[in-house]
């Protein structure tokens, strides 16, 4: 069995160092960071509670905006 690296938690979820390495993450990854399921993550994204941008047909979550929200900045910048 391999040891988790510095950007992985022991549960396999995305961690803050990993977020800082990627400009965007999937809605599902954002849900894992927030501790919610896939359906709840997509519903929160639909309601604007998770910031998203659409790239082609993919819905992505900008990591800088997600981290800002997690750090207490509740302002929702315009996309």
Phi, psi and omega in degrees: 000138182267154179277144175294145178276184186295340182257003178246141172273170180290344179266356178086007179276161178289136181248170181304314178301323178295318179301321182291341182273344184243135177289329177219158174227167179286163176298322179296317177297319178298320177299320178296318178300320182277351179077029178237163182281174182302310182298317179294324179294314179294324177294317178296322177294318179298322181279352181088008179282335171247124181291138180221158169228149179257126177240107188064237177259002181268139175259119183240154179249117177294122186295324180298317180291321178296316179296322178299317178296316180295334178272006175103001177272100186273358179295138179253098179297152178290141178274000000 
